[in-house]
Amino acid sequence: MVSAKSKKAMTWKNLTDVGSAKKLVDVGYLLPWSEGRSVVKVLGEEGSCDLVRYIAIRLADRYSDRLAAEILVESLYAVLTAASNEKVMIAFLEELFDSDQFENVTRHLVEISLGGEVGEDDLSKAVVSAAVALICEIGLNIQRIEDEDPGRIDRAKALSDHIAAYLLSVSNTNVQAVRLSLLRYFSQTEYGISGKTNYTRLMVRFGHSIMESLFQQLFVKKSERVAVQFLLENLPCALEAGSDTQKIIHETFKQHMFKESERFCLFMHELGSHLMSLGSESELCPAAQSFARHLIALFKVTSDLGHKELAREVLQELHKFGPFGDIRHWIRSLESSAEIRRTFRELATDYRVKIVETGKSGKVVSQFRMSKRGRKPSLSKGDFGFLEQVTTLGDYEVRYSA
């Protein structure tokens, strides 16, 4: 017979396998933040996924017990922040969406996750970043499911409104990863709809700083690929938004067009092609029409500052939209506008006559975008998951000019 003293008490500290972890969840043992890394290391990716799935199952049983639910949610975030792995978060989401108690669990999860104050220490920032990323992904998946199969989720609209209200409640934070998650969430949920009340609220609150951060990272080799993806996916909504947002975009475009001319022009052409793909063969999407108006404004800026190489780049991009609607007339107006210098009016006419009308527009690349070896530079692009996007871009410290 084994004595009680010889039996070592099971704790998160001496955890050896996922089965033991599930038993600790069953008896309601809180996983401390300090033990999160060691638990994830012991369990590995597969075991961590198994553990968060089990937490989702237990949440369905205990959501109505506030204390038990809080222990489960805090343990969940201890795993998610330690793992910092999108696969682990997705494992939880899959189990959550399969639950018969999806609506009840989600409501309580949102309230527990986002109902408290955000501390200033690194741990608090990491936890709220994980919490907001998770809740955003729940909301986006609800929208995707409803778009594909309306009515599949009970009270989906009420649940989405509940999520949006709680997400807006944390929008005063200075945590960059949280801001990026919120911007991504509302740019995707409000794309294509008029008003964009929530998105506009975010842009007024931190639009200047978030755009500055994203465009700075667009020109940093380490983050370029992630920034390109984030901007291409989320700028269309910004381009559809109201005048306050358009002012922010114009100032950002103008500043970086002159600071990082070559790389900015590469991005401008990538964005233009992406926006073209969002429309049809006969009609541009509203975001593309808005972008064309920004290009008109940027051409005027190149005229004011006497930068002909940039002016040619802008003209090249503008004429991409020339066959659509009123945009051909907007472009022709540059050739007679009193706001444009005479030499730049002539430049616009020459470009149209000698390049566009002769079918050479796809072959012309301004000399300042050619390397010394005559190679055409390009932007690096990638395919990054939602968590990697906000984690990578959220770590950046914005550089301000003296």
C-alpha positions as CSV (number, residue, x, y, z in Angstrom):
1,M,0.0,0.0,0.0
2,V,1.4,3.4,-1.1
3,S,1.4,6.0,1.7
4,A,-0.2,9.4,1.1
5,K,3.2,11.1,1.7
6,S,4.8,9.2,-1.2
7,K,2.2,10.5,-3.6
8,K,3.3,13.8,-5.2
9,A,0.5,16.2,-5.5
10,M,-0.4,17.0,-9.1
11,T,0.1,20.7,-10.0
12,W,0.7,22.7,-13.1
13,K,4.4,22.9,-12.1
14,N,5.0,19.1,-12.2
15,L,2.8,18.5,-15.2
16,T,4.0,15.6,-17.5
17,D,1.2,15.1,-20.1
18,V,-2.0,16.5,-21.5
19,G,-4.1,14.0,-19.5
20,S,-2.8,15.5,-16.3
21,A,-3.5,18.9,-17.6
22,K,-7.1,18.0,-18.3
23,K,-7.5,16.6,-14.8
24,L,-6.2,20.0,-13.4
25,V,-8.8,21.7,-15.5
26,D,-11.5,19.3,-14.2
27,V,-10.8,20.1,-10.6
28,G,-10.7,23.8,-11.3
29,Y,-7.0,24.6,-10.8
30,L,-6.0,27.9,-12.2
31,L,-3.0,27.8,-14.6
32,P,-0.8,30.7,-13.4
33,W,0.7,33.0,-15.9
34,S,4.1,32.1,-14.6
35,E,3.6,28.5,-15.5
36,G,2.2,29.0,-19.0
37,R,5.5,28.7,-20.8
38,S,6.6,25.6,-19.0
39,V,3.2,23.9,-19.6
40,V,3.3,24.8,-23.3
41,K,6.8,23.5,-23.6
42,V,5.9,20.2,-21.9
43,L,2.7,19.7,-24.0
44,G,4.1,20.9,-27.4
45,E,1.8,22.3,-30.1
46,E,-0.4,19.2,-30.4
47,G,-0.9,18.9,-26.6
48,S,-1.5,22.6,-26.3
49,C,-4.2,22.4,-29.0
50,D,-5.7,19.4,-27.1
51,L,-5.7,21.4,-23.9
52,V,-7.5,24.5,-25.2
53,R,-10.1,22.3,-26.9
54,Y,-10.8,20.7,-23.5
55,I,-11.1,24.2,-21.9
56,A,-13.7,25.0,-24.6
57,I,-15.6,21.9,-23.7
58,R,-15.5,22.7,-20.0
59,L,-16.6,26.3,-20.6
60,A,-19.8,24.9,-22.2
61,D,-20.4,23.1,-18.9
62,R,-19.5,25.9,-16.5
63,Y,-20.2,29.2,-18.3
64,S,-23.0,30.0,-15.8
65,D,-20.7,29.7,-12.8
66,R,-18.8,33.0,-13.0
67,L,-15.8,32.0,-10.8
68,A,-15.4,28.6,-12.6
69,A,-15.7,30.4,-16.0
70,E,-13.1,33.0,-15.0
71,I,-10.6,30.3,-14.0
72,L,-11.1,28.6,-17.3
73,V,-10.7,31.8,-19.3
74,E,-7.7,32.9,-17.4
75,S,-6.1,29.5,-17.9
76,L,-6.9,29.7,-21.6
77,Y,-5.1,33.0,-22.0
78,A,-2.1,31.7,-20.1
79,V,-1.8,29.0,-22.8
80,L,-2.5,31.3,-25.7
81,T,-0.1,34.0,-24.6
82,A,2.7,31.5,-23.8
83,A,2.2,29.6,-27.1
84,S,1.7,32.7,-29.3
85,N,0.7,30.2,-32.0
86,E,-2.2,30.7,-34.3
87,K,-2.9,26.9,-34.6
88,V,-3.5,26.8,-30.8
89,M,-6.0,29.6,-31.0
90,I,-7.7,28.0,-34.0
91,A,-8.0,24.7,-32.1
92,F,-10.0,26.6,-29.4
93,L,-12.2,28.3,-31.9
94,E,-13.0,25.1,-33.7
95,E,-14.2,23.5,-30.5
96,L,-16.1,26.6,-29.5
97,F,-18.0,26.8,-32.8
98,D,-18.9,23.1,-32.5
99,S,-20.4,23.6,-29.1
100,D,-24.2,23.3,-28.5
101,Q,-23.8,26.2,-26.1
102,F,-21.9,28.5,-28.5
103,E,-24.0,31.6,-27.9
104,N,-23.9,31.4,-24.1
105,V,-20.3,30.5,-23.9
106,T,-19.3,33.3,-26.4
107,R,-21.3,35.9,-24.5
108,H,-19.6,35.0,-21.2
109,L,-16.2,34.7,-22.8
110,V,-16.5,38.2,-24.3
111,E,-17.6,39.7,-21.0
112,I,-14.8,38.0,-19.0
113,S,-12.1,38.7,-21.6
114,L,-12.9,42.4,-22.2
115,G,-14.8,43.5,-19.2
116,G,-11.8,44.5,-17.0
117,E,-9.2,47.3,-16.9
118,V,-6.1,46.9,-19.0
119,G,-2.9,47.2,-17.0
120,E,0.3,48.9,-18.1
121,D,2.7,46.0,-17.5
122,D,3.9,43.8,-20.4
123,L,1.9,40.8,-19.2
124,S,-1.4,42.8,-19.2
125,K,-0.7,44.1,-22.7
126,A,0.1,40.6,-23.9
127,V,-3.1,39.1,-22.4
128,V,-5.4,41.9,-23.8
129,S,-3.7,41.5,-27.2
130,A,-4.5,37.8,-27.2
131,A,-8.0,38.4,-25.9
132,V,-8.9,41.0,-28.5
133,A,-7.4,38.9,-31.3
134,L,-9.5,35.9,-30.2
135,I,-12.7,37.8,-29.8
136,C,-12.2,39.5,-33.2
137,E,-11.7,36.1,-34.8
138,I,-14.9,34.8,-33.2
139,G,-16.8,37.8,-34.6
140,L,-15.3,37.5,-38.1
141,N,-16.1,33.8,-38.2
142,I,-19.7,34.5,-37.2
143,Q,-20.0,36.9,-40.1
144,R,-18.4,34.4,-42.6
145,I,-20.8,31.6,-41.5
146,E,-23.8,33.9,-41.7
147,D,-22.7,35.1,-45.2
148,E,-22.4,31.5,-46.4
149,D,-25.3,29.9,-44.4
150,P,-27.7,32.5,-43.0
151,G,-29.5,31.4,-39.8
152,R,-27.1,28.7,-39.0
153,I,-26.0,30.6,-35.8
154,D,-28.9,31.5,-33.4
155,R,-29.2,35.2,-32.7
156,A,-26.1,35.9,-34.8
157,K,-26.9,39.6,-35.2
158,A,-27.4,40.1,-31.5
159,L,-24.2,38.2,-30.8
160,S,-22.2,40.3,-33.3
161,D,-23.5,43.5,-31.8
162,H,-22.5,42.3,-28.3
163,I,-19.0,41.6,-29.6
164,A,-18.7,44.9,-31.4
165,A,-19.8,46.8,-28.2
166,Y,-17.1,45.1,-26.1
167,L,-14.4,45.6,-28.7
168,L,-15.2,49.3,-28.9
169,S,-14.9,49.5,-25.1
170,V,-11.2,48.7,-25.3
171,S,-10.4,51.0,-28.2
172,N,-8.9,53.7,-26.0
173,T,-5.9,51.5,-25.4
174,N,-2.4,52.4,-26.6
175,V,-1.5,48.7,-27.1
176,Q,-0.6,48.6,-30.8
177,A,-1.5,44.9,-31.4
178,V,-5.0,45.6,-30.0
179,R,-5.5,48.6,-32.3
180,L,-4.5,46.5,-35.3
181,S,-6.9,43.7,-34.3
182,L,-9.7,46.3,-34.0
183,L,-8.9,48.0,-37.2
184,R,-8.8,44.6,-39.0
185,Y,-12.1,43.6,-37.4
186,F,-14.1,46.6,-38.3
187,S,-12.5,47.1,-41.7
188,Q,-13.8,43.6,-42.6
189,T,-17.1,43.7,-40.9
190,E,-18.0,47.2,-42.3
191,Y,-16.5,46.9,-45.7
192,G,-19.1,47.6,-48.4
193,I,-21.6,49.1,-46.1
194,S,-22.5,52.8,-45.8
195,G,-21.8,54.8,-42.7
196,K,-19.0,52.7,-41.2
197,T,-19.8,54.1,-37.8
198,N,-17.5,51.9,-35.7
199,Y,-14.7,52.0,-38.2
200,T,-14.8,55.8,-38.5
201,R,-14.8,56.0,-34.7
202,L,-11.5,54.0,-34.6
203,M,-9.9,56.1,-37.4
204,V,-10.8,59.4,-35.6
205,R,-9.3,57.9,-32.4
206,F,-6.0,56.5,-33.7
207,G,-6.1,56.6,-37.5
208,H,-3.0,58.9,-37.9
209,S,-0.8,56.9,-35.6
210,I,-1.8,53.5,-36.9
211,M,-1.4,54.4,-40.6
212,E,2.0,56.0,-39.8
213,S,3.1,52.8,-38.1
214,L,1.9,50.6,-40.9
215,F,3.6,52.7,-43.7
216,Q,6.8,52.9,-41.7
217,Q,6.8,49.1,-41.5
218,L,6.1,48.9,-45.2
219,F,9.6,50.2,-45.8
220,V,11.4,48.0,-43.2
221,K,12.7,44.7,-44.7
222,K,11.8,42.7,-41.6
223,S,8.1,43.6,-41.6
224,E,7.6,44.6,-45.3
225,R,5.8,41.4,-46.3
226,V,3.4,41.5,-43.3
227,A,2.7,45.2,-43.7
228,V,1.9,44.8,-47.5
229,Q,-0.6,42.0,-46.7
230,F,-2.3,43.9,-43.9
231,L,-2.6,47.1,-45.9
232,L,-3.9,45.4,-49.0
233,E,-6.5,43.5,-47.0
234,N,-7.7,46.5,-44.9
235,L,-7.1,49.7,-46.9
236,P,-10.2,49.1,-49.2
237,C,-12.5,49.8,-46.2
238,A,-10.5,52.9,-45.3
239,L,-10.8,54.2,-48.9
240,E,-14.6,53.8,-48.7
241,A,-14.9,55.7,-45.5
242,G,-15.8,59.4,-44.9
243,S,-13.8,62.6,-45.3
244,D,-12.0,62.4,-42.0
245,T,-10.5,59.1,-43.0
246,Q,-9.6,60.3,-46.5
247,K,-7.7,63.2,-45.0
248,I,-5.6,60.7,-42.9
249,I,-5.0,58.6,-46.0
250,H,-4.0,61.6,-48.1
251,E,-1.5,62.9,-45.5
252,T,0.0,59.4,-45.1
253,F,0.3,58.9,-48.9
254,K,1.8,62.3,-49.4
255,Q,4.4,62.0,-46.7
256,H,5.6,58.6,-47.6
257,M,5.5,59.2,-51.4
258,F,8.4,61.7,-50.8
259,K,10.2,59.9,-47.9
260,E,10.3,56.5,-49.6
261,S,9.6,57.3,-53.2
262,E,10.7,54.0,-54.9
263,R,9.1,51.7,-52.4
264,F,5.9,53.8,-52.1
265,C,5.4,53.7,-55.9
266,L,5.8,49.9,-55.8
267,F,3.1,49.7,-53.2
268,M,0.9,52.2,-55.0
269,H,0.9,49.9,-58.1
270,E,0.3,46.8,-55.9
271,L,-2.7,48.6,-54.3
272,G,-4.1,49.7,-57.6
273,S,-4.0,46.2,-59.0
274,H,-5.6,44.8,-55.9
275,L,-8.4,47.4,-56.0
276,M,-9.0,46.6,-59.7
277,S,-9.5,43.0,-58.8
278,L,-12.3,43.8,-56.3
279,G,-14.5,45.3,-59.0
280,S,-15.9,43.8,-62.2
281,E,-14.8,44.1,-65.8
282,S,-17.2,47.0,-66.4
283,E,-17.2,48.8,-63.1
284,L,-14.7,49.8,-60.4
285,C,-15.5,49.1,-56.7
286,P,-16.0,52.3,-54.6
287,A,-12.6,51.9,-53.0
288,A,-10.9,51.9,-56.4
289,Q,-12.8,55.1,-57.3
290,S,-11.7,56.7,-54.1
291,F,-8.1,55.7,-54.8
292,A,-8.2,57.3,-58.2
293,R,-9.3,60.6,-56.5
294,H,-6.3,60.2,-54.2
295,L,-4.0,59.8,-57.2
296,I,-5.4,63.0,-58.7
297,A,-4.6,64.8,-55.4
298,L,-1.1,63.2,-55.4
299,F,-0.4,64.4,-58.9
300,K,-1.2,68.0,-57.8
301,V,1.2,67.5,-54.9
302,T,4.0,66.4,-57.3
303,S,3.3,69.5,-59.4
304,D,3.5,71.8,-56.3
305,L,6.9,70.3,-55.4
306,G,8.2,69.9,-58.9
307,H,8.9,66.1,-58.9
308,K,8.4,64.9,-62.4
309,E,9.5,61.3,-61.9
310,L,6.9,60.9,-59.2
311,A,4.3,62.6,-61.4
312,R,5.0,60.0,-64.1
313,E,4.5,57.2,-61.6
314,V,1.2,58.7,-60.5
315,L,0.1,59.1,-64.1
316,Q,0.9,55.5,-64.9
317,E,-1.3,54.4,-62.0
318,L,-4.1,56.8,-62.9
319,H,-4.4,55.6,-66.4
320,K,-4.9,52.1,-65.1
321,F,-8.3,53.3,-64.1
322,G,-8.9,55.5,-67.2
323,P,-11.4,53.2,-69.0
324,F,-13.9,53.4,-66.1
325,G,-16.7,55.9,-65.6
326,D,-15.7,59.5,-65.0
327,I,-12.1,58.8,-64.3
328,R,-11.0,59.5,-67.9
329,H,-12.5,63.0,-67.6
330,W,-10.7,63.5,-64.2
331,I,-7.4,62.6,-65.8
332,R,-8.0,64.9,-68.8
333,S,-8.9,67.7,-66.4
334,L,-5.3,67.7,-65.2
335,E,-4.1,68.8,-68.6
336,S,-6.0,72.1,-68.3
337,S,-6.2,72.7,-64.5
338,A,-5.1,76.0,-63.2
339,E,-3.9,74.3,-60.0
340,I,-1.3,72.4,-62.0
341,R,2.0,73.9,-63.2
342,R,2.2,74.3,-67.0
343,T,5.1,71.9,-67.3
344,F,3.1,69.2,-65.4
345,R,0.0,69.9,-67.5
346,E,2.2,69.3,-70.6
347,L,3.6,66.2,-68.9
348,A,0.1,64.8,-68.4
349,T,-0.7,65.5,-72.1
350,D,2.5,63.9,-73.3
351,Y,2.0,60.8,-71.2
352,R,-1.5,60.3,-72.6
353,V,-0.5,60.9,-76.3
354,K,2.9,59.2,-76.4
355,I,2.4,56.4,-73.8
356,V,-1.2,55.6,-73.2
357,E,-2.6,56.1,-76.7
358,T,0.3,54.2,-78.3
359,G,-0.2,51.2,-75.9
360,K,3.2,51.6,-74.1
361,S,1.8,52.2,-70.6
362,G,2.5,48.7,-69.4
363,K,6.2,48.9,-70.4
364,V,7.3,52.2,-68.9
365,V,9.0,52.2,-65.6
366,S,10.5,55.5,-64.3
367,Q,14.3,55.5,-64.1
368,F,14.4,56.2,-60.4
369,R,12.7,52.8,-59.8
370,M,15.5,51.0,-61.6
371,S,18.5,49.6,-59.7
372,K,22.0,50.3,-60.8
373,R,22.1,46.9,-62.4
374,G,19.0,47.7,-64.4
375,R,16.8,45.4,-62.4
376,K,13.2,46.2,-61.7
377,P,12.6,46.2,-57.9
378,S,9.6,44.6,-56.4
379,L,7.8,44.3,-53.0
380,S,8.0,41.1,-51.1
381,K,4.6,39.6,-50.3
382,G,3.5,36.8,-48.1
383,D,0.5,34.9,-46.7
384,F,0.4,35.4,-42.9
385,G,-2.3,34.4,-40.4
386,F,-4.2,36.9,-38.4
387,L,-2.3,36.4,-35.2
388,E,1.1,36.7,-36.9
389,Q,0.0,39.9,-38.6
390,V,-1.0,41.7,-35.4
391,T,1.9,40.3,-33.3
392,T,4.6,41.3,-35.8
393,L,3.2,44.7,-36.7
394,G,2.2,45.4,-33.1
395,D,5.8,45.1,-31.8
396,Y,6.9,48.1,-33.8
397,E,7.9,51.4,-32.2
398,V,6.9,54.4,-34.4
399,R,9.8,56.7,-35.3
400,Y,8.9,60.3,-35.2
401,S,11.0,63.0,-37.0
402,A,12.7,65.5,-34.8
